[in-house]
């Protein structure tokens, strides 16, 4: 639990609480998140389809909110397999909320039908990106949505739709650290982890990413 960059264990520096799981109707996600917009809320999926409901209350509090999406897929389909609330439609629904600036990093797969909704200048493919350009494209207030398939499949196979050629663990940490320390990161979600039975390494990887995010946010203060 010791963080060498902080010289401390972060749970000794900040208060961390675990909220109960949310179950029920889709709107219950947003209603629950709305109670915690004055805190740094980290939500755990499941499906990437939770993200629009989580973004909604933070957009209300921060009208110029931008979204940093780390993901293998653009997730901008209007519908997928008969559903507009599919994981493949998550960022399309976020865009429809009124979020004008979505920066997508780690992308390796998209569809022709999605191109009309994308800002191509805001897309960084595979493990290639320019950190300063990412920061420039984001507004002051940022929501982070981290789909674990944004990582290369050799690093993170424990996900439903893995893709080769994505970010390394260290690259993901570099991006998270920069955004946490240079922007007002208001909330985050981590989604699409699909644990592999008897192989806890990938679960631990995601837990370490989250723990590092908390550490970086604290270091900013």
ZIFENFEN-V630435 format. One record per run of one state. SS is the DSSP state (@ for helix, = for strand, . for the rest). FROM is the first residue (numbers start at 1). TO is the last residue. If there is no record, write none. Layout:
BEGIN
SS,FROM,TO ; SS,FROM,TO
END
This chain:
BEGIN
.,1,1 ; =,2,3 ; .,4,7 ; =,8,9 ; @,10,12 ; .,13,26 ; @,27,36 ; .,37,40 ; =,41,44 ; .,45,47 ; @,48,61 ; .,62,65 ; =,66,70 ; .,71,72 ; =,73,73 ; .,74,79 ; =,80,80 ; .,81,82 ; =,83,83 ; .,84,86 ; @,87,96 ; .,97,101 ; =,102,107 ; .,108,108 ; =,109,109 ; .,110,111 ; @,112,117 ; .,118,119 ; @,120,122 ; =,123,125 ; .,126,130 ; @,131,137 ; .,138,140 ; =,141,147 ; @,148,150 ; =,151,151 ; .,152,158 ; =,159,159 ; .,160,166 ; =,167,167 ; .,168,168 ; @,169,182 ; .,183,183 ; =,184,191 ; .,192,192 ; =,193,193 ; .,194,195 ; =,196,196 ; .,197,198 ; =,199,199 ; .,200,200 ; @,201,220 ; .,221,221
END
